Amino acid sequence: MISLQPSSQSTPPIDGIFRALADPTRRRVVERLNRSPASVSELAEPFAMALPSFVEHLKVLEGCGLVQSEKAGRVRTYRLSPEPLKLAENWLAEQRALWERRLDQFDAYVMNLKENEK
């Protein structure tokens, strides 16, 4: 079982990850960064918004650890950090397994009722 509480300051809380991924702009940035690292201007290009507004999205993503940035000269480049995504993926897998188990138990209960009616 995965701990959902941060064990250190470098592990982001799962609430922040899901909050960041709830926004379609931020999800598209994550999708883009799946291909390769990119500069702020490259990431902002497909979006019809002011650069300061777009940078706020990047700050949210970086704040929860989904992306990391580094500055070389005047260019800030972002790259995806897969560990928080793995945390979210594992949490979703646990929830899926829980509900599959419950549905299997419910199915067995209904089948038992049908057998008793005969």
C-alpha positions as CSV (number, residue, x, y, z in Angstrom):
1,M,0.0,0.0,0.0
2,I,1.2,3.4,-0.9
3,S,1.4,6.1,1.7
4,L,-0.6,9.1,0.5
5,Q,1.0,11.4,3.0
6,P,4.3,13.0,2.1
7,S,7.2,11.2,3.7
8,S,9.5,14.2,3.0
9,Q,9.2,17.6,1.5
10,S,10.2,16.1,-1.9
11,T,7.1,13.9,-2.1
12,P,4.0,15.8,-3.1
13,P,0.6,15.2,-1.5
14,I,-1.8,13.3,-3.7
15,D,-4.4,16.1,-3.3
16,G,-2.1,18.6,-5.1
17,I,-1.5,16.1,-7.9
18,F,-5.2,15.6,-8.6
19,R,-5.9,19.3,-8.2
20,A,-3.3,20.1,-10.8
21,L,-4.5,17.5,-13.2
22,A,-8.1,18.7,-12.8
23,D,-7.3,21.6,-15.2
24,P,-7.4,20.8,-18.9
25,T,-4.5,23.2,-19.7
26,R,-2.3,21.6,-17.2
27,R,-3.2,18.1,-18.4
28,R,-2.2,19.2,-21.9
29,V,1.1,20.5,-20.7
30,V,1.7,17.1,-19.0
31,E,0.8,15.4,-22.3
32,R,3.2,17.6,-24.2
33,L,6.0,17.0,-21.7
34,N,5.5,13.3,-22.1
35,R,7.2,13.6,-25.5
36,S,10.2,15.8,-24.4
37,P,11.3,18.7,-22.3
38,A,10.2,22.1,-23.6
39,S,10.8,25.8,-22.9
40,V,8.0,28.0,-21.5
41,S,7.4,29.6,-24.9
42,E,7.1,26.2,-26.6
43,L,4.7,25.0,-24.0
44,A,2.6,28.2,-24.1
45,E,2.4,28.4,-27.9
46,P,-0.8,26.3,-28.4
47,F,-2.7,28.2,-25.7
48,A,-4.6,31.4,-26.3
49,M,-3.7,33.1,-23.0
50,A,-1.3,35.7,-21.7
51,L,2.1,34.3,-20.8
52,P,1.8,35.3,-17.1
53,S,-1.5,33.3,-16.8
54,F,0.2,30.3,-18.5
55,V,3.2,30.6,-16.2
56,E,0.7,30.3,-13.2
57,H,-0.3,26.8,-14.6
58,L,3.4,25.8,-14.7
59,K,3.8,27.0,-11.1
60,V,0.9,24.8,-10.0
61,L,2.4,21.8,-11.9
62,E,5.9,22.5,-10.4
63,G,4.5,23.1,-6.9
64,C,3.0,19.6,-6.7
65,G,6.1,18.0,-8.3
66,L,4.6,17.0,-11.6
67,V,7.2,19.0,-13.5
68,Q,10.7,20.3,-12.8
69,S,12.3,23.3,-14.4
70,E,15.8,24.5,-14.9
71,K,17.1,27.8,-16.3
72,A,19.9,28.0,-18.8
73,G,20.6,31.7,-19.6
74,R,17.3,33.3,-20.3
75,V,15.5,30.1,-21.2
76,R,13.6,28.1,-18.6
77,T,13.0,24.5,-19.6
78,Y,10.4,22.2,-18.1
79,R,10.5,18.4,-17.9
80,L,8.0,15.9,-16.6
81,S,8.7,14.3,-13.2
82,P,7.1,10.8,-13.4
83,E,7.1,9.9,-9.7
84,P,4.0,11.9,-8.7
85,L,2.1,10.5,-11.7
86,K,3.1,7.0,-10.5
87,L,1.7,7.9,-7.0
88,A,-1.7,9.0,-8.6
89,E,-1.7,5.9,-10.9
90,N,-1.1,3.6,-7.9
91,W,-3.9,5.3,-5.9
92,L,-6.3,4.9,-8.8
93,A,-5.3,1.2,-9.2
94,E,-6.0,0.6,-5.5
95,Q,-9.5,2.2,-5.9
96,R,-10.2,0.1,-8.9
97,A,-9.2,-3.1,-7.2
98,L,-11.4,-2.2,-4.2
99,W,-14.4,-1.6,-6.4
100,E,-13.8,-4.7,-8.5
101,R,-13.7,-6.7,-5.3
102,R,-17.0,-5.1,-4.0
103,L,-18.7,-5.8,-7.4
104,D,-17.5,-9.4,-7.4
105,Q,-18.9,-9.8,-3.9
106,F,-22.2,-8.2,-4.9
107,D,-22.4,-10.4,-8.0
108,A,-21.8,-13.5,-5.8
109,Y,-24.5,-12.4,-3.5
110,V,-27.1,-11.9,-6.3
111,M,-26.2,-15.2,-7.8
112,N,-26.7,-16.8,-4.4
113,L,-30.1,-15.2,-4.1
114,K,-31.1,-16.5,-7.6
115,E,-30.0,-20.0,-6.6
116,N,-32.1,-19.9,-3.4
117,E,-35.2,-18.8,-5.4
118,K,-35.1,-21.9,-7.5
